[in-house]
Amino acid sequence: MFIHLSRQSGQPLYLQVADQLRTKIENGDLVPNTRLPASRVLAQKLRVNRITIVNAYAELETEGLVVTRVGSGTFVAVGQDMPQSNNEVSLPWPNPLPPPRQWNASLMLAEMMRQARQPGIISFANGAPANEFLPVNEFRRSFNEVLRRDGATALQYEEAVGYQPLRDIIAGYLQQQDIQVTGNDVLITAGCQQALDITLRVLARDDNSVLVVEDPCYLGLLELVTAQRITPIGVSLDDHGLQTDRLEQIILRYRPRLIYVTPTFHNPTGVTMPLERRRALLEIALRYGISILEDTTYNELRYQGEALPTLKSLDTADLVFLAGGFSKTLAPGIRIGYLLVPSYLRERLITIKQTTDLLTSPLNQRALHAYLQSGHFCQHLDQVRMVYKERRDAMLAAIKQHFPAEASWRCPQGGMYVWVNMPTTGPTATDLYLTAINYNVAFAIGSVFSASGSFSHALRLSFVTHTPQEIEEGIRRLGKAWKELLARHARVAASANYQPTLHIL
Ligand SMILES: Cc1ncc(COP(=O)(O)O)c(C=O)c1O
């Protein structure tokens, strides 16, 4: 099998690989069930970055030409002319759902994250808080205090619903935000991710069930949706978040069970939904009796402007499930989040939590409780907000200076990310990523956050983990990588008669 690659052709390398594999599949040179070489192996042979191959396979997977079997590899798909499985049910009416998407973004992202962790790389790729703000000493004290005070109890099994004093303190904090709850309404989870997982399992899991998501959307949610065979329907965002005027049409067409939304400092775009839009969203959800899963992961990381009421605090009909956690504000490693559960679903949600992992670490729950009681949290948040704001401003200034004039971005009022739309006439974010890595700078490419694979020219840049000087340097390198790519494209356009390089598999 030959694959010819040309770095001068102007066509991204991953598309060259995908095109040639597609031709081989369509010609019958690669027959159904043929196992394609592992991405790492093929990347080595072609002397390209592994992401190039991951992207090429993802492209073919989206077209239904190959399938990825977890743990086994990527195979040429069995064609449409082959007998269908007996499990396929044919519907007597047209199925309004788009075909299920094989989610390959996580593989792509995992590879990017691996590269982004290489020494010397300035990485804007991940969504972790800054290392220097992880409260190591305070937690050392909290753990010691808990072990001294509670001894073996802190290391035992206990109720799945969570450590009551922690539930109470979280409820108290939510009451300050005008949410009418008590500790009994709080379910402690393993991070906010588990709160999302449990809610989906109860509210949306069912063959053909549909979930409305923002497009783009938090990747971890898209992964849950794929794992649970739920169909995500993306609604686009504008400067005010999810476009509620498009929502009604989607509800009527797809009959979703649930709407997942991050109204404040959305991941990945950073946008915040103003009060009127929050009200409009609730009003539509109420009219059609659809629940809302509100993700408040970034709410406390506000750098300017007034805090807005959560959807939950505006909700008078028990439609909203609020999920939150301490990963971005305190420490992702303690893995503690929470879900506010309406009384009519409490038992079911607790049962699912119990079935999933029995309970969240009692030691970590107690240590977090001791930490919150110590009163350090407010001070910690003030400090983090001050430093992250400086870093955000440094990033915005550097983008303005080093990115092309046609690029567009918003100033997020909080959170961790700047979302940049690069000119769609230029190289894709994947191309830029592959070039930028050679300049020792990394970011997250936009398309991994989209249920529809859109945003091929968008970049998500996390601004919290580097100093302003490093941010300026990283963005300068990105701007340079962009210019290099543009120049390469221009050279290719100018020279029509190039000789392709031949690599042999
Ligand atoms: C919007 C959003 N929700 C949930 C999570 C998961 O958070 P946790 O670490 O608390 O599980 C993340 C993490 O990046 C996120 O961005």
The ligand as an SDF file (V2000), in Angstrom:
LIG
                    3D

 16 16  0  0  0  0  0  0  0  0999 V2000
  -18.1540   22.8640   31.7090 C   0  0  0  0  0  0  0  0  0  0  0  0
  -17.5020   21.7870   32.5190 C   0  0  0  0  0  0  0  0  0  0  0  0
  -18.2740   20.9640   33.2600 N   0  0  0  0  0  0  0  0  0  0  0  0
  -17.7440   19.9740   33.9890 C   0  0  0  0  0  0  0  0  0  0  0  0
  -16.3820   19.7620   34.0160 C   0  0  0  0  0  0  0  0  0  0  0  0
  -15.8340   18.6210   34.8450 C   0  0  0  0  0  0  0  0  0  0  0  0
  -15.4130   19.1220   36.0590 O   0  0  0  0  0  0  0  0  0  0  0  0
  -14.9320   18.1800   37.2690 P   0  0  0  0  0  0  0  0  0  0  0  0
  -13.4520   18.1600   37.2530 O   0  0  0  0  0  0  0  0  0  0  0  0
  -15.5050   18.8620   38.4800 O   0  0  0  0  0  0  0  0  0  0  0  0
  -15.5300   16.8330   37.0760 O   0  0  0  0  0  0  0  0  0  0  0  0
  -15.5350   20.5840   33.2540 C   0  0  0  0  0  0  0  0  0  0  0  0
  -14.0830   20.3460   33.2270 C   0  0  0  0  0  0  0  0  0  0  0  0
  -13.3590   20.8450   32.4150 O   0  0  0  0  0  0  0  0  0  0  0  0
  -16.1110   21.6320   32.4890 C   0  0  0  0  0  0  0  0  0  0  0  0
  -15.3700   22.4500   31.7450 O   0  0  0  0  0  0  0  0  0  0  0  0
  1  2  1  0
  2  3  1  0
  2 15  2  0
  3  4  2  0
  4  5  1  0
  5  6  1  0
  5 12  2  0
  6  7  1  0
  7  8  1  0
  8  9  2  0
  8 10  1  0
  8 11  1  0
 12 13  1  0
 12 15  1  0
 13 14  2  0
 15 16  1  0
M  END
$$$$
